[in-house]
């Protein structure tokens, strides 16, 4: 996906750029089929000033999830119009490791290798391939 705000995009990883302001859907440009990282990549686009998420926190976040192989969105809270609340202990390992330290009001990009995502068993119908690397642009809305 590309649009007129591409100048505001920041390279997170070769073939992965993201940006946009918090409180608006993120913009991104992902070259489908880019080489996958061997480890979790964490990049703050906006550092928040609010409460810090800690391991095991319950958080409320807006996000967009993109498959690195396809370059396509497979899930987005922005598309549903509301942020989601969830405990970090109940999400994929890449989120469990990638969200702590983030502060409310921040925007972070996570590039999550398949073994820290869904591994060989992605959710049925999720448009995610086995062991696929996932890219998430996450806005931390609250840590209740």
Backbone as JSON Lines, residues from 0, in Angstrom:
{"i":0,"aa":"X","n":[0.85,-1.17,0.0],"ca":[0.0,0.0,0.0],"c":[0.89,1.22,0.0]}
{"i":1,"aa":"X","n":[0.61,2.14,-0.83],"ca":[1.31,3.42,-0.83],"c":[0.28,4.52,-1.02]}
{"i":2,"aa":"X","n":[0.61,5.71,-0.57],"ca":[-0.27,6.84,-0.81],"c":[0.56,8.11,-0.83]}
{"i":3,"aa":"X","n":[-0.11,9.27,-0.82],"ca":[0.58,10.54,-0.94],"c":[1.43,10.91,0.26]}
{"i":4,"aa":"X","n":[1.32,10.2,1.38],"ca":[2.1,10.53,2.56],"c":[3.37,9.71,2.63]}
{"i":5,"aa":"X","n":[3.79,9.09,1.52],"ca":[4.95,8.2,1.55],"c":[6.22,8.91,2.02]}
{"i":6,"aa":"X","n":[6.3,10.23,1.89],"ca":[7.49,10.94,2.36],"c":[7.62,10.84,3.88]}
{"i":7,"aa":"X","n":[6.52,10.61,4.59],"ca":[6.54,10.51,6.04],"c":[6.88,9.1,6.51]}
{"i":8,"aa":"X","n":[7.06,8.17,5.59],"ca":[7.33,6.79,5.97],"c":[8.78,6.62,6.41]}
{"i":9,"aa":"X","n":[8.98,5.75,7.4],"ca":[10.29,5.46,7.96],"c":[10.62,4.01,7.65]}
{"i":10,"aa":"X","n":[11.85,3.75,7.19],"ca":[12.25,2.36,6.96],"c":[12.45,1.67,8.3]}
{"i":11,"aa":"X","n":[11.73,0.56,8.48],"ca":[11.79,-0.23,9.7],"c":[12.74,-1.4,9.51]}
{"i":12,"aa":"X","n":[12.69,-1.96,8.33],"ca":[13.45,-3.14,7.95],"c":[13.49,-3.11,6.43]}
{"i":13,"aa":"X","n":[14.5,-3.63,5.78],"ca":[14.52,-3.58,4.32],"c":[13.22,-4.12,3.7]}
{"i":14,"aa":"X","n":[12.55,-3.28,2.93],"ca":[11.29,-3.65,2.3],"c":[10.07,-3.32,3.13]}
{"i":15,"aa":"X","n":[10.27,-2.76,4.34],"ca":[9.15,-2.43,5.23],"c":[9.3,-0.98,5.68]}
{"i":16,"aa":"X","n":[8.32,-0.15,5.28],"ca":[8.28,1.25,5.72],"c":[6.9,1.53,6.3]}
{"i":17,"aa":"X","n":[6.85,2.36,7.34],"ca":[5.57,2.68,7.97],"c":[5.63,4.08,8.54]}
{"i":18,"aa":"X","n":[4.46,4.65,8.8],"ca":[4.4,5.99,9.37],"c":[2.98,6.43,9.59]}
{"i":19,"aa":"X","n":[2.8,7.73,9.56],"ca":[1.51,8.33,9.82],"c":[1.4,8.76,11.27]}
{"i":20,"aa":"X","n":[0.47,9.64,11.53],"ca":[0.29,10.16,12.88],"c":[-0.59,9.28,13.73]}
{"i":21,"aa":"X","n":[-0.31,9.28,15.02],"ca":[-1.14,8.55,15.97],"c":[-2.53,9.15,15.94]}
{"i":22,"aa":"X","n":[-3.53,8.35,16.18],"ca":[-4.95,8.69,16.15],"c":[-5.5,8.72,14.72]}
{"i":23,"aa":"X","n":[-4.71,8.25,13.77],"ca":[-5.17,8.07,12.4],"c":[-4.6,6.74,11.92]}
{"i":24,"aa":"X","n":[-5.3,6.08,11.04],"ca":[-4.81,4.79,10.53],"c":[-3.39,4.96,9.99]}
{"i":25,"aa":"X","n":[-2.52,4.01,10.29],"ca":[-1.14,4.12,9.79],"c":[-1.06,3.95,8.29]}
{"i":26,"aa":"X","n":[0.02,4.47,7.74],"ca":[0.32,4.25,6.34],"c":[1.56,3.37,6.29]}
{"i":27,"aa":"X","n":[1.66,2.58,5.25],"ca":[2.79,1.67,5.16],"c":[3.06,1.32,3.71]}
{"i":28,"aa":"X","n":[4.25,0.84,3.49],"ca":[4.67,0.37,2.18],"c":[5.51,-0.87,2.44]}
{"i":29,"aa":"X","n":[5.03,-2.0,1.98],"ca":[5.74,-3.27,2.19],"c":[5.96,-3.92,0.84]}
{"i":30,"aa":"X","n":[7.2,-4.24,0.56],"ca":[7.52,-4.94,-0.68],"c":[7.25,-6.42,-0.43]}
{"i":31,"aa":"X","n":[6.2,-6.93,-1.06],"ca":[5.83,-8.34,-0.87],"c":[7.01,-9.24,-1.19]}
{"i":32,"aa":"X","n":[7.2,-10.25,-0.35],"ca":[8.27,-11.21,-0.57],"c":[9.63,-10.73,-0.09]}
{"i":33,"aa":"X","n":[9.67,-9.63,0.69],"ca":[10.95,-9.15,1.24],"c":[11.55,-10.22,2.13]}
{"i":34,"aa":"X","n":[12.87,-10.2,2.27],"ca":[13.56,-11.16,3.14],"c":[13.05,-11.0,4.57]}
{"i":35,"aa":"X","n":[12.83,-12.12,5.23],"ca":[12.32,-12.12,6.6],"c":[13.46,-11.98,7.6]}
{"i":36,"aa":"X","n":[13.22,-11.27,8.7],"ca":[14.25,-11.17,9.73],"c":[14.35,-12.47,10.53]}
{"i":37,"aa":"X","n":[15.49,-12.66,11.18],"ca":[15.69,-13.84,12.03],"c":[15.19,-13.61,13.45]}
{"i":38,"aa":"X","n":[14.97,-12.34,13.8],"ca":[14.54,-12.03,15.16],"c":[13.52,-10.91,15.13]}
{"i":39,"aa":"X","n":[12.85,-10.7,16.25],"ca":[11.85,-9.65,16.38],"c":[12.49,-8.28,16.16]}
{"i":40,"aa":"X","n":[11.86,-7.47,15.3],"ca":[12.3,-6.1,15.06],"c":[11.27,-5.18,15.72]}
{"i":41,"aa":"X","n":[11.75,-4.26,16.54],"ca":[10.89,-3.3,17.24],"c":[11.37,-1.9,16.87]}
{"i":42,"aa":"X","n":[10.45,-1.06,16.37],"ca":[10.83,0.31,15.99],"c":[9.71,1.25,16.42]}
{"i":43,"aa":"X","n":[10.05,2.19,17.3],"ca":[9.09,3.22,17.69],"c":[9.05,4.3,16.64]}
{"i":44,"aa":"X","n":[7.86,4.59,16.11],"ca":[7.67,5.7,15.19],"c":[7.31,6.96,15.96]}
{"i":45,"aa":"X","n":[6.54,6.77,17.04],"ca":[6.17,7.84,17.96],"c":[6.35,7.27,19.36]}
{"i":46,"aa":"X","n":[7.11,7.95,20.19],"ca":[7.28,7.52,21.58],"c":[6.18,8.2,22.4]}
{"i":47,"aa":"X","n":[5.37,7.39,23.05],"ca":[4.29,7.93,23.86],"c":[4.79,8.5,25.17]}
{"i":48,"aa":"X","n":[3.94,9.23,25.84],"ca":[4.31,9.84,27.11],"c":[3.48,9.34,28.28]}
{"i":49,"aa":"X","n":[2.59,8.38,28.01],"ca":[1.7,7.9,29.05],"c":[2.22,6.68,29.78]}
{"i":50,"aa":"X","n":[1.3,5.94,30.36],"ca":[1.62,4.74,31.13],"c":[2.36,3.73,30.27]}
{"i":51,"aa":"X","n":[3.34,3.06,30.86],"ca":[4.14,2.07,30.15],"c":[3.52,0.68,30.28]}
{"i":52,"aa":"X","n":[3.43,-0.02,29.17],"ca":[2.99,-1.41,29.18],"c":[4.11,-2.27,29.76]}
{"i":53,"aa":"X","n":[3.72,-3.23,30.59],"ca":[4.69,-4.15,31.18],"c":[4.31,-5.57,30.79]}
{"i":54,"aa":"X","n":[5.22,-6.52,30.92],"ca":[4.87,-7.91,30.58],"c":[3.63,-8.35,31.35]}
{"i":55,"aa":"X","n":[2.69,-8.94,30.64],"ca":[1.46,-9.42,31.26],"c":[0.38,-8.37,31.42]}
{"i":56,"aa":"X","n":[0.65,-7.1,31.06],"ca":[-0.35,-6.04,31.15],"c":[-1.56,-6.37,30.29]}
{"i":57,"aa":"X","n":[-2.68,-5.77,30.64],"ca":[-3.81,-5.7,29.73],"c":[-3.69,-4.35,29.05]}
{"i":58,"aa":"X","n":[-3.8,-4.34,27.73],"ca":[-3.64,-3.11,26.96],"c":[-4.82,-2.91,26.03]}
{"i":59,"aa":"X","n":[-5.02,-1.67,25.64],"ca":[-5.96,-1.34,24.58],"c":[-5.13,-0.75,23.45]}
{"i":60,"aa":"X","n":[-5.29,-1.31,22.26],"ca":[-4.45,-0.9,21.14],"c":[-5.25,-0.88,19.84]}
{"i":61,"aa":"X","n":[-4.84,0.03,18.97],"ca":[-5.26,0.03,17.57],"c":[-4.11,-0.58,16.8]}
{"i":62,"aa":"X","n":[-4.38,-1.35,15.76],"ca":[-3.3,-1.99,15.03],"c":[-3.72,-2.32,13.61]}
{"i":63,"aa":"X","n":[-2.69,-2.55,12.79],"ca":[-2.86,-3.11,11.46],"c":[-1.85,-4.24,11.36]}
{"i":64,"aa":"X","n":[-2.28,-5.41,10.89],"ca":[-1.4,-6.56,10.69],"c":[-1.27,-6.85,9.21]}
{"i":65,"aa":"X","n":[-0.02,-6.98,8.75],"ca":[0.27,-7.18,7.33],"c":[1.16,-8.4,7.17]}
{"i":66,"aa":"X","n":[0.88,-9.25,6.2],"ca":[1.74,-10.39,5.92],"c":[2.94,-9.93,5.09]}
{"i":67,"aa":"X","n":[4.13,-10.32,5.5],"ca":[5.33,-9.92,4.75],"c":[5.36,-10.56,3.38]}
{"i":68,"aa":"X","n":[4.89,-11.79,3.26],"ca":[4.91,-12.47,1.96],"c":[3.98,-11.81,0.95]}
{"i":69,"aa":"X","n":[2.79,-11.43,1.4],"ca":[1.8,-10.88,0.49],"c":[1.83,-9.36,0.42]}
{"i":70,"aa":"X","n":[2.27,-8.71,1.52],"ca":[2.18,-7.26,1.6],"c":[0.76,-6.77,1.83]}
{"i":71,"aa":"X","n":[-0.14,-7.7,2.15],"ca":[-1.56,-7.37,2.32],"c":[-1.97,-7.37,3.79]}
{"i":72,"aa":"X","n":[-2.94,-6.51,4.12],"ca":[-3.51,-6.47,5.46],"c":[-4.33,-7.73,5.7]}
{"i":73,"aa":"X","n":[-4.08,-8.4,6.83],"ca":[-4.9,-9.56,7.19],"c":[-5.8,-9.27,8.37]}
{"i":74,"aa":"X","n":[-5.52,-8.21,9.13],"ca":[-6.36,-7.83,10.27],"c":[-6.06,-6.38,10.61]}
{"i":75,"aa":"X","n":[-7.11,-5.65,11.02],"ca":[-6.91,-4.25,11.39],"c":[-8.05,-3.78,12.28]}
{"i":76,"aa":"X","n":[-7.71,-3.31,13.47],"ca":[-8.73,-2.73,14.33],"c":[-9.26,-1.44,13.72]}
{"i":77,"aa":"X","n":[-8.4,-0.74,12.97],"ca":[-8.83,0.5,12.33],"c":[-10.01,0.25,11.41]}
{"i":78,"aa":"X","n":[-10.02,-0.89,10.72],"ca":[-11.12,-1.22,9.83],"c":[-12.43,-1.47,10.56]}
{"i":79,"aa":"X","n":[-12.33,-1.88,11.83],"ca":[-13.52,-2.12,12.64],"c":[-13.97,-0.86,13.37]}
{"i":80,"aa":"X","n":[-13.12,0.16,13.39],"ca":[-13.49,1.43,13.98],"c":[-13.27,1.55,15.47]}
{"i":81,"aa":"X","n":[-12.7,0.55,16.12],"ca":[-12.43,0.68,17.55],"c":[-11.21,-0.14,17.94]}
{"i":82,"aa":"X","n":[-10.49,0.38,18.92],"ca":[-9.33,-0.31,19.46],"c":[-9.8,-1.54,20.23]}
{"i":83,"aa":"X","n":[-8.88,-2.5,20.4],"ca":[-9.2,-3.73,21.13],"c":[-8.43,-3.77,22.44]}
{"i":84,"aa":"X","n":[-9.08,-4.35,23.46],"ca":[-8.42,-4.54,24.75],"c":[-8.14,-6.03,24.93]}
{"i":85,"aa":"X","n":[-6.91,-6.36,25.39],"ca":[-6.54,-7.76,25.57],"c":[-5.35,-7.86,26.51]}
{"i":86,"aa":"X","n":[-5.24,-8.99,27.21],"ca":[-4.06,-9.22,28.04],"c":[-2.89,-9.69,27.17]}
{"i":87,"aa":"X","n":[-1.71,-9.14,27.42],"ca":[-0.54,-9.52,26.62],"c":[-0.2,-10.99,26.76]}
{"i":88,"aa":"X","n":[-0.59,-11.61,27.84],"ca":[-0.32,-13.04,28.03],"c":[-1.13,-13.93,27.13]}
{"i":89,"aa":"X","n":[-2.06,-13.37,26.36],"ca":[-2.94,-14.18,25.5],"c":[-2.78,-13.86,24.02]}
{"i":90,"aa":"X","n":[-1.64,-13.3,23.65],"ca":[-1.39,-12.97,22.25],"c":[-0.11,-13.67,21.8]}
{"i":91,"aa":"X","n":[0.2,-13.54,20.53],"ca":[1.4,-14.2,19.99],"c":[2.65,-13.7,20.7]}
{"i":92,"aa":"X","n":[3.67,-14.51,20.69],"ca":[4.91,-14.2,21.4],"c":[5.54,-12.88,20.95]}
{"i":93,"aa":"X","n":[5.44,-12.57,19.67],"ca":[5.99,-11.31,19.16],"c":[5.36,-10.09,19.81]}
{"i":94,"aa":"X","n":[4.07,-10.16,20.14],"ca":[3.4,-9.07,20.87],"c":[3.8,-9.11,22.34]}
{"i":95,"aa":"X","n":[3.88,-10.3,22.92],"ca":[4.27,-10.41,24.33],"c":[5.64,-9.8,24.57]}
{"i":96,"aa":"X","n":[6.55,-9.97,23.6],"ca":[7.91,-9.44,23.72],"c":[8.04,-8.02,23.18]}
{"i":97,"aa":"X","n":[7.16,-7.63,22.25],"ca":[7.32,-6.37,21.54],"c":[6.54,-5.19,22.09]}
{"i":98,"aa":"X","n":[5.52,-5.43,22.9],"ca":[4.72,-4.33,23.43],"c":[5.24,-3.8,24.78]}
{"i":99,"aa":"X","n":[5.72,-4.65,25.69],"ca":[6.24,-4.1,26.95],"c":[7.32,-3.04,26.69]}
{"i":100,"aa":"X","n":[7.25,-1.97,27.48],"ca":[8.15,-0.84,27.29],"c":[7.53,0.26,26.46]}
{"i":101,"aa":"X","n":[6.49,-0.06,25.72],"ca":[5.78,0.94,24.93],"c":[4.92,1.78,25.86]}
{"i":102,"aa":"X","n":[4.78,3.07,25.55],"ca":[3.98,3.97,26.38],"c":[2.72,4.42,25.65]}
{"i":103,"aa":"X","n":[1.66,4.64,26.43],"ca":[0.4,5.12,25.87],"c":[0.67,6.38,25.06]}
{"i":104,"aa":"X","n":[0.05,6.45,23.88],"ca":[0.24,7.56,22.96],"c":[1.3,7.28,21.92]}
{"i":105,"aa":"X","n":[1.96,6.12,22.01],"ca":[3.01,5.78,21.08],"c":[2.52,4.95,19.91]}
{"i":106,"aa":"X","n":[3.34,4.95,18.87],"ca":[3.12,4.09,17.7],"c":[4.39,3.29,17.48]}
{"i":107,"aa":"X","n":[4.24,1.97,17.39],"ca":[5.38,1.06,17.26],"c":[5.13,0.09,16.12]}
{"i":108,"aa":"X","n":[6.2,-0.25,15.42],"ca":[6.15,-1.27,14.39],"c":[6.85,-2.52,14.92]}
{"i":109,"aa":"X","n":[6.2,-3.66,14.75],"ca":[6.77,-4.95,15.1],"c":[6.89,-5.77,13.83]}
{"i":110,"aa":"X","n":[8.08,-6.26,13.53],"ca":[8.28,-7.21,12.42],"c":[8.57,-8.53,13.11]}
{"i":111,"aa":"X","n":[7.63,-9.46,13.01],"ca":[7.63,-10.67,13.83],"c":[7.88,-11.9,12.97]}
{"i":112,"aa":"X","n":[9.03,-12.55,13.16],"ca":[9.29,-13.79,12.42],"c":[8.21,-14.84,12.73]}
{"i":113,"aa":"X","n":[7.99,-15.73,11.78],"ca":[6.94,-16.74,11.91],"c":[6.99,-17.55,13.19]}
{"i":114,"aa":"X","n":[8.2,-17.86,13.69],"ca":[8.27,-18.68,14.91],"c":[7.83,-17.91,16.15]}
{"i":115,"aa":"X","n":[7.72,-16.59,16.07],"ca":[7.21,-15.78,17.18],"c":[5.78,-15.32,16.9]}
{"i":116,"aa":"X","n":[5.22,-15.78,15.77],"ca":[3.85,-15.45,15.4],"c":[3.01,-16.72,15.53]}
{"i":117,"aa":"X","n":[2.56,-17.27,14.41],"ca":[1.7,-18.45,14.44],"c":[2.43,-19.73,14.05]}
{"i":118,"aa":"X","n":[3.71,-19.61,13.7],"ca":[4.47,-20.8,13.33],"c":[3.83,-21.53,12.17]}
{"i":119,"aa":"X","n":[3.87,-22.87,12.19],"ca":[3.33,-23.64,11.07],"c":[1.8,-23.74,11.07]}
{"i":120,"aa":"X","n":[1.13,-23.19,12.1],"ca":[-0.32,-23.35,12.24],"c":[-1.05,-22.02,12.38]}
{"i":121,"aa":"X","n":[-1.1,-21.21,11.31],"ca":[-1.83,-19.95,11.39],"c":[-3.33,-20.2,11.56]}
{"i":122,"aa":"X","n":[-4.06,-19.23,12.08],"ca":[-5.51,-19.41,12.23],"c":[-6.16,-19.68,10.88]}
{"i":123,"aa":"X","n":[-7.07,-20.65,10.83],"ca":[-7.76,-20.95,9.56],"c":[-8.47,-19.71,9.02]}
{"i":124,"aa":"X","n":[-8.32,-19.47,7.74],"ca":[-8.99,-18.36,7.07],"c":[-8.38,-17.0,7.34]}
{"i":125,"aa":"X","n":[-7.23,-16.94,8.0],"ca":[-6.64,-15.65,8.38],"c":[-5.78,-15.03,7.28]}
{"i":126,"aa":"X","n":[-5.62,-15.67,6.16],"ca":[-4.78,-15.17,5.06],"c":[-3.32,-15.0,5.5]}
{"i":127,"aa":"X","n":[-2.88,-15.87,6.41],"ca":[-1.5,-15.88,6.86],"c":[-0.94,-17.25,6.5]}
{"i":128,"aa":"X","n":[0.23,-17.27,5.86],"ca":[0.85,-18.53,5.5],"c":[1.58,-19.17,6.67]}
{"i":129,"aa":"X","n":[1.83,-20.47,6.6],"ca":[2.62,-21.13,7.64],"c":[3.99,-20.47,7.77]}
{"i":130,"aa":"X","n":[4.39,-20.21,9.0],"ca":[5.69,-19.6,9.33],"c":[5.89,-18.21,8.71]}
{"i":131,"aa":"X","n":[4.8,-17.55,8.35],"ca":[4.93,-16.24,7.71],"c":[5.34,-15.17,8.72]}
{"i":132,"aa":"X","n":[6.24,-14.28,8.28],"ca":[6.61,-13.11,9.06],"c":[5.46,-12.12,8.98]}
{"i":133,"aa":"X","n":[5.12,-11.52,10.13],"ca":[4.03,-10.56,10.21],"c":[4.57,-9.19,10.58]}
{"i":134,"aa":"X","n":[3.96,-8.16,10.03],"ca":[4.3,-6.78,10.35],"c":[3.07,-6.15,10.99]}
{"i":135,"aa":"X","n":[3.25,-5.58,12.18],"ca":[2.16,-4.88,12.85],"c":[2.57,-3.44,13.1]}
{"i":136,"aa":"X","n":[1.65,-2.52,12.82],"ca":[1.79,-1.14,13.24],"c":[0.78,-0.98,14.38]}
{"i":137,"aa":"X","n":[1.29,-0.66,15.58],"ca":[0.48,-0.67,16.8],"c":[0.49,0.71,17.45]}
{"i":138,"aa":"X","n":[-0.7,1.21,17.79],"ca":[-0.86,2.42,18.59],"c":[-1.35,1.98,19.96]}
{"i":139,"aa":"X","n":[-0.63,2.35,21.01],"ca":[-1.04,2.0,22.37],"c":[-1.99,3.08,22.88]}
{"i":140,"aa":"X","n":[-3.25,2.69,23.07],"ca":[-4.3,3.63,23.46],"c":[-4.37,3.76,24.97]}
{"i":141,"aa":"X","n":[-4.32,2.63,25.69],"ca":[-4.38,2.71,27.16],"c":[-3.8,1.44,27.77]}
{"i":142,"aa":"X","n":[-3.4,1.58,29.01],"ca":[-3.0,0.46,29.85],"c":[-3.85,0.63,31.12]}
{"i":143,"aa":"X","n":[-5.03,0.0,31.12],"ca":[-5.97,0.23,32.25],"c":[-5.4,-0.22,33.58]}
